[in-house]
Amino acid sequence: MNEKQAPFISTQVSSGEYYYLNLTPDRHLSEVVVCGGREQCAPAYRMERNSFKFHSIEFVSSGRGSLTLHDRTYPLRPGAIFCYGPRMRHVIQTDPEYPMLKHFVDFSGSALVELLKSTVFRQGRPLYVSRPFRIRSIYENLITTGGTESRNREALCLLLLRQLILSVDECAMDAETAFSPAWQTYLRCRQHIERFYMETASVTDVARRCHVDQAYLARLFKRFAEETPLQLLTRLKMGKAAEMLGSRDRMVKEVAAEVGYADPYHFSRVFKRVYGIPPETFTQAASRRG
């Protein structure tokens, strides 16, 4: 399907990726994922609706903007997530200097509405999540699953939607916390690790480059994340190492050096701790699959 079959998809975007499952769902169905996707808002993006046919959950991955819902206007920042549905007038507008990147999923059905009412979404205002990277991952899984032809994709997308709703219920924060210096510092440090992990040697290096005390960095991750800064850094490095070992004819010591381990034996111990097998065995298994 394409955008012409979904007239409610905005054209005020500079790029987007969408999936379409059921744009005309039977009103008697108890749960249906209609469509969803990811949109990079254009600087002039403004969506104003007096109503909407389906329920929708939108998530701000980056950028800034505002949401008017029930005649009240709220600021939108990275990590914001909000829900609206039929007969809900709403206005979504981006900041032209910092255009939003948004993820969304549209759905219908009484069972899903009841699930919403049993969670923090019943508050009827934007929420902020303390695990934005997990939430973004669920949306990306929805895009991948919804865009892949499979006899089970509708059922799988329903499971992912339920996971999204329940995950938000677990990690929703109040706006005061979301706009706190501690949260903003955590986001900045995590984004630094995710962007520069290949050239980052240690957590000490992260703290120095982000201009924070190492002990404070550890406390931030304990408060807002499910892993320590070292665990995040190690996971990203080992993920890249596995990718290189599995797709290229590379020696273990070369891969170790590329991800920042001068000692290949230490690299092998860490790799085995993460994946359960040494890198040599991983390489052999990957070559057999190929």
N, C-alpha and C positions, 0 to 999 in steps of 0.2 A: 504494500500500500504506500501511498505518498501523501504529502501534505495537502494536496487538493481534496483528498477524501476526509480531511479533518479540518473544517473551516475555522475551528476555535484555536488552532495553532497560530501563534503570532508570527507575523512577517517582519517584526521589528527586531530581528536578531542578525548578528554578523556571521554566526555559524550555529549549527545545531545537529544533533543526532537523535533520531526518533525511532520508536517501534510502535506498531499498531496491532492490537490483538482482536478487539471486538468493538467497533465504533457504534454499533446499533444493538446493544445488549437487551435481551428480554427482561422486562421490568420485574418478572417473577423470579429471576435468578437471585440467589441469596448472596453471591459474591462473584464479581467479575472485574478483572483488570482490563481497562479499556485501552490505554496507551500510556506512553511516558517518554522521557528522554532527557537530554541535556541541551541547554541554550546559553550561548554567549550573547547577552543583551547588547544591542546597539546603543550608542550614547543617548538617543532620543526615545528609548523604550518606555512606553507607558501603556499598560493594559487596564482598561476600565470596563467592568461588566456589571450590569444590574442583577444578573443571575448567571448560573452556569448549570449545564445539564447533568454533570457528574460531580462527585466529590474529588478533591485534589489535595495532595500533600506536596508542597514545594520546599526545596532546601537551597539555601544560599551557600555556595562553595567558596566564592570570593567576590570582592567588590562591595558596593554599598547601594542602598536604596531605601524605599519606604513602602509600607503597606497600610492602606486604609481599609478597615474592617469594622462593621457595625458603627460607622461614622466616627471612628477613632483612628488616629494615625500613629503608626509605630515605626521606629527606625529599623532597618535591616542591615545586618553585618554578617560576616562569615560565621557559619554555625547556626544561623537562624533557620527555623523550620516552622511552617504554618500550614493550616488546613482551612479550606473553604468548601462550600457545597451549594446545592440548589437553593435558590432564593436568597443567597448571601451576596449583597452588593459589595464589590471590592475593587480597589485600585492598587496596582503594583507598578511602581515607578523606580527606575534606576537613577543613580547619581551619574550624570554625564561624564564627570571626571574619573570616576571609578566604576565603570559598568559592571553589573553583576554577572556572574556565571551561576546559573540556576539548574538544579535537577528537579524533575517533577514526575509524578505518577497519578493518573486519573483512574477512577474506579467507581463501581456502584454495587448495590446489594445490601439488604437489611443486616446480614450477618457482619459485614465489615463496618457498617454504621454503628452497630451495637458494640463492636470491639473498640471503636474510637471513643465512644461514650464511657467506656470503662477505664480509659487511660487519661493521661495529662492533656490530651487533645480536647477534652471536654471543656477546658478553660476558655476556649474560643479566642485565643490571642497568640501571637508568635512566641515560640519557645526557643531556647538555646540549648545545644547539646554539648556535654563535656567529652563526647567521643565523636567529633565531627569526621574523623578519618574513617571510622567504622561505618558511620551513616553514609558517607560518600561511597564507600565500597559497596554497600547494599544497592544503592542506586545504579552504580556501574554494572553490577551483576544483573540487575533488571534489564539494562540496555543490552547487554550481551545475550542474556537468555531470551528476551523478547524479540531480538533480531535474528535469532537462530531458528531455522525451520526444524521443528521437532513435534512429535505427536504429544509430548508432555509439556510443551513450553507454557501453556496457559496455567496448568496446575503448578508448575515450578514458579511462575511469576506470582501466583497467589501466595505461595509459601514465603517468597521473598518479601511481598508486601506485608504479610503478617509479621515477619521478622523485623521489618522496618518500624512498624507501629509499636511493637513491644520493646524494641531496642531504644526508641525515643522515650518511651515511658520509663525505662530504667535510668537513662542518663540525662534527662532534662534538667536544666539549671534555671534559676531565676535570672531576670535581666541584670540585677545588681551584680551578681557573680560574673555574668557573661561580659560585662563592661569593665570589670575590675582590672587593675594593673597586673595582678597575678595571672589571670587568664590570658591576657594579651601577651605577657612575657612567655608563658608556656607555648602559646601558638607560634610566636616568633622563633623560639628555640627549636621546636619540633620541625617547623618548616625549614630551618637552617640544616638540621640533620638530614631531612629527606632530600634536600637539594644538593648538599655537599658531602654526602656520606663517603663517596669514593676517595676524596682527598682528606677526610677527617681521620686522624690517627687515634684519638681517644676522647673520652668525655671531658677531660681537662681542656682539650683543644676546643670543644664545643662551648664550654663555659667562658673561655677566654675570648673567643670570637663573638659571642653574644653578649659579652660584658656583664655576666652574672656570676655570683659565687657558686662554686660547684655544689656545695651542700644545699644551697637554695634551689638549684636546678633539680637536684634529686627530690626535694620536697614537692616541687611543682609537679613532677611526673607521678609521684606517689598520690597526689591529690587528684589529678586530672586524667591520668593514663592507666593502662592495665599492664604496663611494662616500665622498666627503668630506662634511663637514657642509654645505658650500655646495651641493654637487651634490644632496643630499637636499632641502634647503630650496628650491632652484630647481625641482627636479622636482615637488615638491608644489604650489608656486605655479603653475607652468605647466600642471599637470594641472587645477587648479581654473579657470584662465583658459580652457583649451580647453573645459571643461565649460560655462562661461558663454557663450563665443562660439558654441558649437555649439547651444545650446538656448534662447537668448534673443536678442531684437533689441537688442543692446547695442553701443555705440560702443567702438572699441579703447581710446581714452584713458580711458573709464570703467572698463573691465575692468582696465586697467593700474593705475589708482589703487586699485581695490578689492583687488588682490593685493599692493599695497605698492610700486608703481613710480611715482614722481612724474613721471618723464620717459617719455612714451609711446614715444619713439624708442628709448630704451634697452630698454624692455619688448619692442618689436618685434624688436630684434636678438637678445635672449635667447630669445624664442619661436621665432624662425627657427632658432637654433642647436639647440634641443631637438627641434623637429618637422620641420625641413627646409624649411618654407614660412613666409612672413610671416603674421601673424594675419588680415590682410584676405583673403588667398587661402583661409585655413582657413575663415573665415566664409562666403565664397562657396560653397565646396565643401559645407559643412554645410547651407546653405540649399537647394542643389540636391538633396541627399539627402532633405531634408524634403519 
